[in-house]
């Protein structure tokens, strides 16, 4: 719950608000299993398609490094840079969206 005037409202009404049953734990979620890791295509159009597919299958908004690491083969700085370019292209065309979490940009496909 977000309080508009916490110094005034919490002492008076805080006891009436239901407390969460469990403490939330932050965890990194894998984008794909290693056995399902597709190969990085050479064609630019195929790269856009496969990055969008990875985002669509991701269980949560993903960091660019997590998307780049979800492909088979060695992760190079060149591939990381290209994945970031593809993600920005997807955002510019409206096929993906971004969100800020802990100061980092996460990417996701609207559902």
ABEGO torsion letter per residue (X at the ends): XBBABAAAAAAAAAAABBBBABBBBBBBBBABBAAABBBBBABAAAAAAAAAAAAAABABBBBAAAAAAABBEBBBAAAAAAAAAAAAAAAAAGABBBBBBGGBBBBBBBX
